[in-house]
Amino acid sequence: MNASADKYDVIVVGGGNAAMCAALSAHEQGARVLVLERAPESERGGNSAYTDGAMRFVYDAPDDVIALSGDLTPDEIASSDFGTYSEEQFFDDMARVTQNRTDPDLCEILVRSSNATLRWMKEAGVRFMPNYGRQSYRVDGKSRFSGGATIVVREGGPGLIEALYNTAGKRRVDILYGAWVRDLVCSDGVVSGVTARVDGATREIAAGAVVLACGGFEANTEWRTRYLGRGWDLAKVRGTKFNTGDGLSMALRIGAQPYGHWSGCHAVGWERYATDFGDLALTPSFQRHSYPFGIMVNADGKRFVDEGADFRNFTYAKYGRVVLEQPGQFAWQIYDSKVLHLLRDEYRTRHVTKVKANSIEELADKLEDVDKQQLLRTIREFNAAVKTAVPFDPAIKDGRCAEGLAIPKSNWANAIDTPPFEAYALTCGVTFTFGGLRITNEGQVVNTNHEPIPGLFAAGEMVGGLFYFNCPAATGLTSGAVFGRLAGRNAASFAKARRAVT
């Protein structure tokens, strides 16, 4: 294929979940589609390849989960309590975690399209299963799900990317790897293609419409510091090293309107000595998301967040920022033997910074970078504040709290008093940035004069206005798929109409 000599109906810039959903959606409309993926084939997939594949969606009955999962046995169905997750719950979760700032139109598209989009993805070859282990707990012999992220792609993010690319190949969607798009071809405010560097040469590739789905700026150290603020140059990057804001930059150069929370991002607790960027073989081992069942302390030996404020799904994406704000940009999670069985699988890998001790005093001695005396006071005061009369239940917000402290713990409070004790070191890992471009309800990019830019659409992390301060777990992939599908469909329609009048 000689892309420089061809004109496509739709060019999709990017190679992750949103980009591939856009490509497949455009192809369904009869468009000739080219995907330009900056990464080499071995690193394709953007941030999506580094996720665990969880997706949040609306379902009014367990049958929706069962239908997506496909091959559950009768015993698995009988021993699972999937519950429901209504549109109202999804809307409420989005409003609550974004402090009521989420764009109402975009949020409505996300929520009300979520179920249909996952069913469409299944038809496109994506295989789902219930999110056992990470989103459920065994209670009275049943796996009880909570928090809204009930479904996950089999084989996680890599499985998602493999499925989407396999389907794109079968449908003869053209894909170029190592294609670094540098600019948009734009004349009189109309986008008609891109300029890309491929195999060491710069090419101009024409198209009836362009979909930008090439991520935020989380892998750009300078941009993180510029927009997120002081100290963000020290954060680890959880995913791809290729999301450096190029798509945003080229769109802004032609007058696209920035929109959303440009000083905000999805950031989590992450292995303190993780690699600077994501590593597909190691990244799943770097998560540290079991903090609701223990306490977190900083270098001063003090707690600094309410670990049990809400389900992990609704706090983990904002607590990374808080860890980054601590002295030395690190913290320790501390657990005792009562809850060690509840820790997620990544705590049991070789890629952890871990300390184990048979007494609190020994633990304090081993945490050499923590104020020992203050740590002992913190644990002593915390233990005395736990309301032990309230039963502990990891599957619900149990109200078992620690009160009367400078920072309370609202749920899942257990005294740290039963050896052996374990502590895990963490820092901040940035997932994706929230600032993006303003789009119409059809996925078309809007300029600073509040007019749609003819020929330009956006999806995925590049959509601004959905997330502020925080993000419900498993919403990122759903958003990418929903708006990718939307942008691809409408880009194809635009290209067809444009071709009809030329």
VOLUM-47330 format. One line per 5 residues: number of its first residue (from 1); their letters; for each residue x, y, z of N, C-alpha, C. Coordinates in steps of 0.1 Angstrom, whole numbers, m for minus. Layout:
residues N
NUM = A = X,Y,Z,X,Y,Z,X,Y,Z | ... $
***
This chain:
residues 502
1 = MNASA = 8,m12,0,0,0,0,9,12,0 | 6,21,m9,13,34,m10,4,45,m5 | 4,47,8,m6,56,14,m5,70,8 | 7,75,4,9,88,0,2,91,m14 | m1,80,m21,m7,81,m34,m22,79,m34 $
6 = DKYDV = m27,75,m22,m41,72,m21,m49,83,m13 | m62,84,m16,m71,92,m8,m81,83,m1 | m82,85,12,m91,78,20,m103,86,23 | m114,79,26,m126,86,31,m123,91,46 | m117,82,54,m115,85,68,m101,81,72 $
11 = IVVGG = m93,90,78,m81,87,84,m83,87,99 | m79,77,106,m79,77,121,m65,78,126 | m62,88,134,m49,90,140,m49,84,154 | m41,74,156,m41,67,169,m43,52,166 | m40,44,177,m41,29,175,m46,22,187 $
16 = GNAAM = m53,29,196,m59,23,208,m73,19,206 | m80,17,217,m94,13,217,m103,23,210 | m102,36,213,m110,46,207,m107,46,192 | m95,46,188,m91,47,174,m96,35,166 | m95,23,172,m99,11,164,m114,10,164 $
21 = CAALS = m121,15,174,m136,15,174,m140,25,163 | m133,37,162,m136,46,152,m134,41,138 | m123,33,136,m120,28,123,m131,17,119 | m135,8,128,m144,m2,125,m158,4,123 | m161,15,130,m174,21,128,m175,28,115 $
26 = AHEQG = m164,35,111,m164,42,98,m165,32,87 | m158,21,89,m158,10,78,m172,5,76 | m180,3,87,m193,m2,87,m202,7,78 | m199,20,77,m206,29,69,m202,29,54 | m193,20,51,m188,19,37,m176,28,34 $
31 = ARVLV = m170,34,44,m158,42,42,m146,34,40 | m137,40,32,m123,35,31,m115,41,42 | m109,33,50,m103,38,63,m88,35,63 | m81,44,68,m66,42,71,m64,46,86 | m58,37,93,m53,39,107,m38,42,107 $
36 = LERAP = m35,53,113,m21,57,114,m17,56,129 | m9,46,132,m5,43,146,10,47,147 | 13,56,156,26,61,158,36,50,163 | 31,41,171,40,31,177,43,20,167 | 54,13,169,56,1,161,45,m10,164 $
41 = ESERG = 44,m20,155,34,m30,157,35,m37,171 | 47,m39,176,49,m46,188,44,m38,200 | 42,m25,199,38,m16,210,24,m9,206 | 17,m15,197,5,m9,193,m6,m9,204 | m16,0,203,m27,m1,212,m28,10,222 $
46 = GNSAY = m19,20,222,m20,31,231,m21,27,246 | m27,35,253,m29,31,268,m38,19,269 | m47,17,260,m56,6,261,m50,m7,264 | m38,m9,257,m31,m22,259,m26,m24,273 | m25,m14,281,m19,m15,294,m30,m16,305 $
51 = TDGAM = m43,m16,301,m54,m16,311,m57,m31,314 | m65,m33,325,m70,m46,328,m82,m50,320 | m87,m40,312,m99,m43,303,m112,m42,309 | m113,m36,321,m126,m34,328,m134,m23,321 | m147,m25,319,m156,m15,313,m169,m14,320 $
56 = RFVYD = m172,m1,323,m184,2,330,m196,4,320 | m207,m2,323,m218,m1,314,m231,m3,322 | m242,2,316,m255,1,322,m261,m12,319 | m266,m19,330,m274,m31,328,m285,m32,338 | m297,m35,333,m308,m35,342,m311,m49,348 $
61 = APDDV = m304,m59,343,m307,m72,348,m294,m80,346 | m292,m91,354,m280,m99,352,m279,m105,338 | m290,m107,331,m290,m113,318,m281,m105,308 | m279,m92,310,m270,m84,302,m256,m88,304 | m252,m91,316,m238,m95,319,m236,m109,314 $
66 = IALSG = m246,m118,316,m245,m132,311,m244,m132,296 | m252,m124,289,m252,m124,274,m239,m119,269 | m233,m109,275,m220,m104,271,m209,m115,274 | m210,m122,285,m200,m131,289,m200,m144,280 | m212,m148,275,m213,m158,265,m212,m173,271 $
71 = DLTPD = m201,m177,277,m199,m191,280,m199,m194,295 | m206,m186,303,m206,m190,317,m214,m203,319 | m209,m211,329,m216,m223,332,m228,m220,341 | m238,m229,342,m249,m228,351,m244,m226,366 | m234,m233,370,m229,m231,383,m223,m217,385 $
76 = EIASS = m216,m212,375,m210,m199,377,m221,m188,378 | m232,m190,370,m243,m181,371,m250,m181,384 | m252,m193,389,m259,m195,401,m251,m190,413 | m238,m190,412,m229,m186,424,m225,m171,422 | m231,m164,413,m228,m149,411,m240,m140,413 $
81 = DFGTY = m237,m130,421,m248,m120,423,m243,m107,415 | m247,m106,403,m243,m95,394,m250,m82,398 | m262,m83,404,m269,m71,407,m273,m63,394 | m275,m50,395,m278,m42,384,m270,m29,385 | m269,m22,374,m263,m9,373,m271,0,364 $
86 = SEEQF = m279,8,369,m289,16,361,m283,29,355 | m290,34,346,m286,47,340,m285,58,351 | m294,57,361,m294,67,372,m282,66,380 | m277,53,383,m265,51,391,m253,56,383 | m252,53,370,m241,58,362,m240,73,362 $
91 = FDDMA = m252,80,360,m252,94,360,m248,100,374 | m253,93,384,m250,98,398,m235,97,401 | m229,85,396,m215,83,399,m206,93,391 | m210,96,379,m203,106,371,m204,120,377 | m216,124,381,m218,137,387,m210,138,401 $
96 = RVTQN = m211,128,409,m205,128,422,m190,129,421 | m183,121,413,m169,121,413,m163,133,406 | m171,139,396,m166,150,389,m170,164,396 | m176,163,408,m182,174,415,m192,182,406 | m200,174,399,m211,179,391,m206,188,379 $
101 = RTDPD = m194,186,375,m189,193,363,m189,186,350 | m191,173,350,m191,166,337,m201,172,328 | m197,173,315,m206,179,305,m219,171,304 | m231,177,306,m243,169,306,m246,162,293 | m243,168,282,m246,161,269,m236,150,266 $
106 = LCEIL = m223,152,269,m214,141,267,m216,130,276 | m220,133,289,m222,123,299,m235,115,295 | m245,121,289,m257,114,285,m253,104,274 | m245,109,264,m241,100,253,m234,88,259 | m224,90,268,m216,80,274,m225,69,281 $
111 = VRSSN = m234,74,290,m242,65,298,m252,57,289 | m259,64,281,m270,58,274,m265,50,262 | m253,52,258,m247,43,247,m239,32,252 | m237,31,265,m227,21,270,m231,7,268 | m243,4,270,m248,m10,268,m247,m14,254 $
116 = ATLRW = m252,m6,245,m253,m9,231,m238,m10,225 | m229,m2,230,m216,m2,225,m209,m14,229 | m210,m19,241,m204,m32,245,m209,m44,237 | m222,m43,234,m228,m54,226,m222,m53,211 | m221,m41,206,m214,m39,193,m200,m44,193 $
121 = MKEAG = m193,m42,204,m179,m46,205,m178,m62,205 | m188,m68,212,m188,m82,212,m190,m88,198 | m199,m81,190,m201,m85,176,m188,m83,168 | m180,m74,172,m167,m71,165,m156,m80,170 | m159,m90,178,m149,m100,182,m143,m98,196 $
126 = VRFMP = m148,m88,204,m142,m86,217,m149,m96,227 | m142,m103,235,m147,m113,244,m147,m108,258 | m158,m109,265,m160,m104,278,m162,m115,288 | m160,m112,301,m163,m121,312,m166,m112,324 | m173,m118,334,m175,m111,347,m161,m108,353 $
131 = NYGRQ = m161,m97,360,m148,m92,366,m146,m98,379 | m145,m111,379,m143,m119,392,m129,m115,398 | m129,m115,411,m117,m112,419,m114,m98,421 | m115,m89,410,m112,m75,412,m124,m67,415 | m136,m71,411,m148,m64,414,m158,m72,422 $
136 = SYRVD = m154,m83,428,m164,m91,435,m157,m97,448 | m165,m100,458,m161,m107,470,m170,m118,472 | m165,m129,478,m173,m141,481,m180,m138,494 | m193,m138,494,m201,m135,506,m212,m146,506 | m213,m154,516,m223,m165,517,m223,m174,505 $
141 = GKSRF = m211,m177,500,m210,m186,489,m212,m180,475 | m214,m167,475,m217,m161,462,m207,m150,459 | m203,m148,446,m195,m137,442,m204,m125,441 | m202,m115,450,m211,m103,450,m203,m92,444 | m209,m86,433,m203,m75,426,m207,m62,431 $
146 = SGGAT = m199,m52,431,m202,m38,436,m194,m28,428 | m199,m16,428,m191,m5,422,m193,m3,407 | m201,m11,400,m204,m7,387,m195,m13,376 | m184,m18,379,m175,m23,369,m175,m38,368 | m186,m44,364,m189,m58,366,m183,m66,354 $
151 = IVVRE = m180,m60,343,m176,m67,331,m161,m64,328 | m154,m73,322,m140,m71,318,m137,m79,305 | m128,m74,297,m124,m80,285,m115,m92,289 | m118,m104,283,m109,m115,285,m95,m112,280 | m85,m116,288,m71,m113,285,m68,m98,286 $
156 = GGPGL = m77,m90,292,m74,m76,296,m72,m67,284 | m64,m57,286,m62,m47,275,m55,m53,263 | m45,m62,265,m39,m68,253,m50,m76,245 | m59,m83,252,m69,m91,245,m79,m82,238 | m82,m70,243,m90,m60,237,m84,m56,224 $
161 = IEALY = m71,m52,224,m64,m47,213,m63,m58,202 | m59,m70,206,m58,m81,197,m71,m83,189 | m82,m83,197,m95,m85,190,m99,m74,180 | m97,m62,184,m100,m51,175,m92,m51,163 | m79,m53,164,m70,m54,152,m73,m66,144 $
166 = NTAGK = m76,m77,149,m80,m89,141,m92,m86,133 | m102,m79,139,m114,m76,131,m111,m66,120 | m103,m56,124,m99,m46,114,m92,m53,102 | m83,m62,105,m76,m69,94,m86,m77,85 | m96,m84,91,m106,m92,84,m114,m82,75 $
171 = RRVDI = m116,m70,80,m125,m61,72,m116,m52,63 | m103,m55,62,m94,m48,53,m93,m33,55 | m93,m30,68,m90,m16,72,m74,m15,71 | m70,m5,64,m55,m3,62,m49,3,75 | m37,m2,78,m30,2,91,m16,5,87 $
176 = LYGAW = m11,16,91,3,19,90,9,21,104 | 20,13,107,27,14,120,39,24,118 | 43,29,130,54,38,129,51,51,121 | 38,54,121,33,66,113,31,77,123 | 40,86,124,39,98,133,33,109,127 $
181 = VRDLV = 20,112,130,13,123,124,17,136,130 | 22,145,122,28,158,127,18,170,125 | 9,169,116,0,181,113,m12,177,106 | m22,186,107,m34,184,99,m33,192,86 | m38,187,75,m39,195,63,m52,203,63 $
186 = CSDGV = m51,216,64,m63,224,66,m62,236,57 | m73,239,50,m74,251,42,m87,258,44 | m87,271,46,m99,278,49,m108,271,60 | m101,266,70,m108,260,81,m113,246,79 | m111,240,67,m116,227,64,m104,217,64 $
191 = VSGVT = m105,206,72,m95,196,73,m97,186,61 | m86,183,54,m87,174,43,m75,163,43 | m69,161,54,m59,151,55,m49,154,66 | m38,146,65,m27,148,75,m14,148,69 | m4,153,76,10,151,72,16,142,83 $
196 = ARVDG = 23,131,78,28,121,87,42,118,82 | 50,114,92,63,109,90,63,94,91 | 66,87,79,65,72,78,78,67,72 | 84,58,78,97,52,73,107,63,70 | 108,73,78,118,84,76,114,94,66 $
201 = ATREI = 103,93,60,99,103,50,85,110,54 | 84,122,50,72,130,53,62,128,42 | 50,124,45,39,122,35,27,131,38 | 20,135,28,7,141,29,m3,131,24 | m12,128,33,m22,118,30,m36,124,30 $
206 = AAGAV = m43,124,19,m56,131,18,m68,122,24 | m78,129,29,m90,121,34,m102,131,34 | m113,125,33,m126,132,34,m128,137,49 | m123,130,58,m124,134,73,m113,127,81 | m110,133,92,m99,128,100,m105,127,114 $
211 = VLACG = m102,115,121,m106,113,135,m93,113,143 | m92,122,152,m80,122,161,m84,114,174 | m76,103,176,m78,95,187,m65,90,192 | m56,99,194,m42,96,197,m38,100,211 | m47,101,220,m44,102,234,m42,116,239 $
216 = GFEAN = m39,117,252,m37,130,259,m22,133,259 | m17,140,270,m3,144,270,4,139,283 | m1,128,288,4,122,300,19,118,299 | 24,114,287,37,110,285,47,121,281 | 42,134,282,50,145,279,53,152,292 $
221 = TEWRT = 66,151,296,70,156,309,68,171,310 | 71,178,299,70,193,299,56,197,300 | 47,191,292,33,194,292,27,191,306 | 30,180,312,25,176,325,28,188,335 | 40,192,335,44,203,344,37,216,341 $
226 = RYLGR = 36,219,328,29,231,324,14,232,328 | 7,220,326,m7,220,328,m12,214,341 | m5,204,345,m9,198,358,m3,204,370 | 9,210,368,15,217,379,29,212,384 | 33,218,394,46,215,400,47,201,405 $
231 = GWDLA = 57,194,402,59,180,407,55,169,398 | 47,173,388,42,163,379,52,157,369 | 63,164,368,74,158,361,80,146,368 | 77,144,380,82,133,388,73,121,388 | 62,122,382,52,111,382,56,100,372 $
236 = KVRGT = 53,88,375,55,77,366,43,77,356 | 46,72,344,36,71,334,31,56,333 | 19,53,335,14,40,336,14,33,322 | 12,41,311,9,35,298,20,38,288 | 15,40,276,24,42,264,32,55,265 $
241 = KFNTG = 44,54,260,53,66,259,50,75,247 | 40,71,239,37,78,227,26,89,228 | 19,89,240,9,99,242,15,112,247 | 20,120,238,27,132,241,20,145,237 | 7,144,234,m1,156,231,m1,160,217 $
246 = DGLSM = 5,152,208,6,157,194,m7,160,188 | m17,151,190,m30,154,184,m37,166,189 | m35,169,202,m40,181,208,m33,193,202 | m20,192,201,m12,203,196,m16,207,181 | m17,197,173,m21,200,159,m35,205,157 $
251 = ALRIG = m44,201,166,m58,206,165,m58,220,170 | m51,223,181,m51,237,186,m45,247,176 | m35,242,168,m28,251,158,m38,255,148 | m49,248,145,m58,252,135,m71,258,141 | m70,261,154,m81,268,161,m91,260,168 $
256 = AQPYG = m88,247,171,m97,239,179,m98,245,193 | m110,243,199,m112,248,212,m109,239,223 | m99,243,232,m96,234,243,m108,234,253 | m110,222,259,m121,221,268,m118,211,279 | m125,213,290,m123,203,301,m113,207,311 $
261 = HWSGC = m109,197,319,m101,200,331,m86,198,327 | m80,208,321,m66,207,316,m56,206,328 | m60,209,340,m51,208,351,m54,195,359 | m62,186,353,m66,174,360,m62,161,352 | m61,150,359,m57,138,353,m62,126,361 $
266 = HAVGW = m62,114,355,m64,102,362,m50,97,367 | m49,96,380,m36,93,386,m38,84,399 | m30,73,400,m32,63,410,m20,60,418 | m22,53,429,m10,48,436,m3,37,428 | 10,38,427,18,30,417,31,25,424 $
271 = ERYAT = 36,14,420,49,9,426,59,20,426 | 65,23,437,74,34,439,86,33,429 | 91,22,426,103,20,417,99,14,404 | 87,17,399,82,12,386,90,19,375 | 90,13,363,96,19,351,90,32,349 $
276 = DFGDL = 97,41,342,92,55,339,80,55,330 | 79,45,321,67,44,312,62,29,314 | 50,27,308,44,14,309,53,3,302 | 53,m9,307,59,m20,302,49,m31,301 | 45,m36,289,34,m45,288,36,m58,297 $
281 = ALTPS = 49,m62,299,51,m74,307,50,m71,322 | 53,m59,326,54,m56,340,42,m47,346 | 36,m39,338,27,m29,343,16,m34,352 | 10,m46,348,m1,m50,357,4,m53,372 | 17,m55,373,23,m58,387,25,m45,395 $
286 = FQRHS = 24,m34,389,27,m21,396,15,m15,403 | 3,m20,401,m9,m14,407,m9,m16,422 | m14,m7,430,m15,m8,444,m29,m3,449 | m39,m11,446,m53,m6,448,m61,m12,459 | m54,m19,469,m61,m25,480,m61,m17,492 $
291 = YPFGI = m58,m4,491,m56,5,503,m69,6,511 | m81,4,506,m93,5,515,m92,m4,527 | m84,m15,527,m83,m25,537,m71,m22,547 | m64,m12,545,m53,m9,554,m52,6,557 | m40,11,559,m38,25,561,m26,29,552 $
296 = MVNAD = m26,42,549,m15,48,541,m8,59,549 | 5,58,550,13,68,557,24,74,548 | 28,87,551,38,94,544,51,93,551 | 61,100,546,74,100,552,74,106,566 | 64,114,570,63,119,583,57,109,593 $
301 = GKRFV = 53,98,588,46,88,596,31,90,598 | 25,99,590,12,103,592,3,98,581 | m10,95,584,m20,92,574,m24,106,567 | m28,105,555,m31,117,547,m43,116,539 | m50,105,539,m63,104,532,m72,95,540 $
306 = DEGAD = m85,96,537,m95,86,542,m95,74,533 | m88,64,537,m86,52,528,m100,45,525 | m110,47,534,m123,41,532,m134,50,529 | m130,61,522,m140,71,519,m151,66,510 | m148,57,501,m157,51,491,m151,38,486 $
311 = FRNFT = m158,31,477,m152,20,471,m140,25,463 | m130,16,462,m118,19,455,m121,24,441 | m132,20,435,m135,24,421,m137,39,420 | m140,46,431,m143,60,431,m133,69,438 | m122,63,442,m112,71,449,m98,69,443 $
316 = YAKYG = m96,57,437,m82,54,433,m76,63,422 | m85,69,413,m80,77,402,m77,92,407 | m80,95,419,m76,108,425,m66,107,436 | m64,95,442,m54,94,453,m40,95,448 | m37,92,436,m24,93,431,m18,107,432 $
321 = RVVLE = m27,116,429,m23,131,430,m19,134,445 | m27,128,454,m24,131,468,m11,125,472 | m8,113,467,5,107,470,16,115,465 | 15,121,453,25,129,447,28,141,455 | 18,146,463,19,158,471,26,156,484 $
326 = QPGQF = 29,143,487,35,140,500,50,142,500 | 57,144,511,71,146,511,78,134,504 | 87,137,495,94,127,487,86,120,477 | 74,124,475,64,119,465,62,104,466 | 62,99,479,59,85,481,51,83,494 $
331 = AWQIY = 46,70,495,39,67,507,40,52,509 | 35,47,521,35,32,523,21,28,527 | 17,17,521,4,11,525,8,0,536 | 0,0,547,3,m10,557,m10,m18,560 | m7,m32,561,m18,m41,563,m13,m51,574 $
336 = DSKVL = m23,m57,581,m20,m68,590,m26,m81,585 | m24,m92,592,m27,m105,586,m42,m107,585 | m50,m99,591,m65,m101,590,m70,m98,576 | m63,m90,568,m68,m86,555,m59,m90,544 | m48,m97,547,m38,m100,536,m44,m108,525 $
341 = HLLRD = m54,m117,529,m61,m125,518,m69,m117,509 | m72,m104,512,m80,m95,504,m72,m87,494 | m59,m87,495,m50,m80,486,m51,m85,472 | m51,m76,463,m52,m80,449,m39,m88,444 | m40,m95,433,m29,m104,429,m16,m97,427 $
346 = EYRTR = m16,m84,423,m3,m77,420,5,m75,433 | 0,m77,444,7,m76,457,16,m88,459 | 13,m99,451,20,m111,453,30,m114,442 | 33,m104,434,43,m106,424,57,m103,429 | 67,m105,420,81,m101,424,84,m86,422 $
351 = HVTKV = 75,m79,416,78,m65,412,71,m56,423 | 74,m58,435,69,m50,446,80,m45,455 | 79,m33,461,88,m29,472,80,m32,485 | 84,m42,492,76,m47,503,85,m49,515 | 79,m47,527,85,m49,540,76,m58,548 $
356 = KANSI = 81,m68,554,73,m77,563,79,m78,577 | 70,m78,587,75,m78,601,66,m85,610 | 71,m90,621,62,m97,631,58,m88,642 | 62,m75,642,57,m66,652,57,m52,646 | 48,m43,652,48,m29,647,61,m22,648 $
361 = EELAD = 68,m25,659,81,m19,662,91,m23,651 | 91,m36,648,100,m41,637,97,m35,624 | 84,m33,621,79,m27,608,84,m13,608 | 83,m5,619,87,8,619,102,10,617 | 110,0,622,124,0,620,128,m2,605 $
366 = KLEDV = 120,m11,599,123,m14,585,119,m3,575 | 110,5,579,106,17,570,116,28,573 | 128,27,568,138,36,572,136,51,567 | 127,52,557,125,66,552,112,72,558 | 108,66,569,96,71,576,99,74,591 $
371 = DKQQL = 93,85,596,95,89,610,90,78,619 | 99,71,626,95,59,633,85,63,645 | 89,72,653,81,75,665,67,80,661 | 66,88,650,53,93,646,45,82,640 | 51,73,633,44,61,627,38,53,639 $
376 = LRTIR = 46,50,649,40,42,660,29,50,667 | 29,63,668,18,70,674,6,70,664 | 8,71,652,m3,70,642,m10,57,643 | m3,46,643,m9,33,644,m16,31,657 | m10,35,668,m16,34,681,m29,42,682 $
381 = EFNAA = m29,54,677,m41,63,677,m52,57,668 | m48,52,656,m57,47,647,m64,34,653 | m56,25,659,m62,13,665,m72,16,675 | m69,26,683,m79,30,694,m92,36,689 | m91,41,677,m103,48,671,m112,39,663 $
386 = VKTAV = m108,27,661,m117,18,653,m129,14,661 | m141,15,654,m154,11,660,m156,m4,658 | m151,m12,667,m151,m27,664,m165,m33,665 | m174,m26,671,m188,m32,672,m195,m33,658 | m190,m26,648,m196,m27,635,m189,m38,627 $
391 = PFDPA = m197,m47,622,m190,m58,614,m183,m54,602 | m172,m60,599,m164,m57,587,m170,m65,575 | m172,m58,564,m177,m65,552,m171,m58,540 | m162,m64,533,m155,m58,521,m164,m56,509 | m175,m62,509,m184,m61,497,m193,m49,497 $
396 = IKDGR = m195,m43,508,m203,m31,509,m196,m20,517 | m201,m8,516,m196,3,525,m202,0,539 | m193,m6,547,m198,m12,559,m200,m3,571 | m195,9,570,m196,19,581,m187,16,593 | m179,6,591,m169,3,602,m158,13,601 $
401 = CAEGL = m158,23,610,m150,35,609,m140,37,620 | m131,46,618,m122,51,628,m124,66,630 | m129,70,641,m134,83,643,m125,91,653 | m127,104,654,m119,112,663,m105,115,659 | m101,112,647,m88,114,642,m88,127,633 $
406 = AIPKS = m76,132,631,m75,143,622,m80,140,608 | m77,127,604,m83,122,591,m90,109,595 | m103,108,594,m110,96,598,m109,86,587 | m113,73,590,m115,63,580,m129,59,581 | m136,60,570,m151,59,570,m156,45,569 $
411 = NWANA = m149,36,563,m153,22,561,m141,13,562 | m144,0,564,m134,m10,564,m122,m8,573 | m125,m2,585,m114,1,594,m112,m11,603 | m99,m16,603,m95,m27,612,m83,m22,619 | m82,m25,632,m69,m22,639,m58,m29,633 $
416 = IDTPP = m46,m23,632,m34,m29,627,m27,m35,639 | m31,m48,642,m26,m53,655,m23,m68,654 | m25,m74,643,m23,m89,642,m12,m92,632 | m1,m97,637,10,m101,628,7,m113,620 | 15,m115,609,25,m106,604,20,m93,597 $
421 = FEAYA = 28,m83,597,24,m70,591,32,m69,578 | 25,m63,568,32,m60,555,30,m46,551 | 40,m40,545,39,m26,540,44,m26,526 | 38,m17,517,41,m16,503,44,m2,500 | 55,1,493,59,15,489,52,18,476 $
426 = LTCGV = 47,31,475,41,35,463,44,50,460 | 42,53,447,43,67,443,31,70,434 | 32,80,426,20,84,417,23,79,403 | 13,72,397,13,68,383,2,75,376 | 5,83,366,m5,90,358,m10,81,346 $
431 = TFTFG = m23,81,345,m29,72,335,m32,80,322 | m41,90,324,m44,99,312,m48,112,317 | m47,122,309,m51,136,312,m65,139,308 | m71,148,316,m85,151,314,m88,162,304 | m78,171,302,m80,182,292,m80,177,278 $
436 = GLRIT = m89,183,270,m90,178,256,m96,189,248 | m104,184,238,m110,193,228,m125,193,230 | m132,204,227,m146,205,227,m151,198,214 | m161,189,216,m167,183,204,m182,185,204 | m189,183,193,m203,184,192,m209,170,197 $
441 = NEGQV = m222,169,197,m228,156,201,m226,146,190 | m220,150,179,m217,140,168,m202,137,167 | m195,142,177,m181,139,178,m172,148,169 | m177,159,164,m170,168,155,m163,179,164 | m151,181,161,m143,191,169,m148,205,166 $
446 = VNTNH = m149,213,177,m154,227,176,m142,237,177 | m143,248,170,m132,258,171,m135,268,181 | m125,277,183,m126,287,193,m137,298,190 | m143,297,178,m154,306,174,m167,298,176 | m166,287,183,m178,278,187,m185,273,174 $
451 = EPIPG = m177,270,164,m182,264,152,m175,250,149 | m183,241,144,m177,228,141,m166,230,130 | m155,222,131,m145,223,121,m148,212,111 | m151,216,99,m154,206,89,m143,196,86 | m146,183,87,m137,173,84,m129,168,96 $
456 = LFAAG = m131,173,108,m123,169,120,m131,164,131 | m128,152,136,m135,146,147,m125,141,157 | m130,138,169,m121,134,180,m128,123,189 | m120,115,195,m125,104,204,m114,101,214 | m118,93,224,m109,88,235,m104,99,244 $
461 = EMVGG = m92,99,248,m86,108,258,m87,123,253 | m88,124,240,m88,138,234,m102,145,236 | m112,138,240,m125,144,243,m124,151,256 | m126,164,256,m126,172,269,m140,173,274 | m141,175,288,m154,178,294,m161,167,301 $
466 = LFYFN = m156,155,300,m162,143,306,m157,142,321 | m144,143,323,m139,140,336,m132,152,342 | m136,154,355,m130,165,363,m126,160,377 | m114,162,381,m109,158,394,m107,143,396 | m116,135,389,m117,121,392,m124,114,381 $
471 = CPAAT = m124,101,381,m130,93,371,m134,79,376 | m147,75,375,m151,62,380,m143,51,373 | m139,42,380,m131,30,375,m138,24,363 | m131,20,353,m136,13,341,m144,22,332 | m144,35,334,m151,44,325,m143,48,313 $
476 = GLTSG = m130,48,314,m121,53,303,m123,45,291 | m122,31,292,m123,23,280,m138,24,274 | m148,25,283,m161,27,278,m163,40,270 | m157,50,276,m158,63,269,m151,63,255 | m139,57,255,m132,55,243,m140,48,232 $
481 = AVFGR = m146,37,236,m154,29,226,m166,37,222 | m173,43,231,m186,50,228,m183,62,218 | m173,70,222,m170,82,213,m162,78,201 | m154,67,202,m148,62,189,m158,58,179 | m168,50,184,m178,45,175,m186,57,169 $
486 = LAGRN = m189,67,178,m197,79,173,m189,87,163 | m176,90,166,m168,98,157,m166,91,144 | m163,78,144,m161,70,132,m173,71,123 | m185,68,129,m197,68,121,m200,82,114 | m198,92,122,m201,106,117,m190,111,107 $
491 = AASFA = m178,107,110,m167,110,100,m170,104,87 | m174,92,87,m177,85,74,m189,92,67 | m199,96,74,m210,103,68,m206,116,62 | m198,123,70,m193,136,65,m184,134,52 | m176,124,52,m167,121,40,m176,118,28 $
496 = KARRA = m186,110,30,m195,106,19,m202,118,13 | m208,127,22,m214,139,18,m205,148,10 | m193,149,15,m183,157,9,m179,152,m5 | m178,138,m6,m174,132,m19,m186,134,m29 | m198,134,m24,m209,136,m33,m210,149,m40 $
501 = VT = m204,159,m34,m205,173,m40,m193,177,m47 | m183,168,m47,m170,172,m54,m169,164,m67 $
***
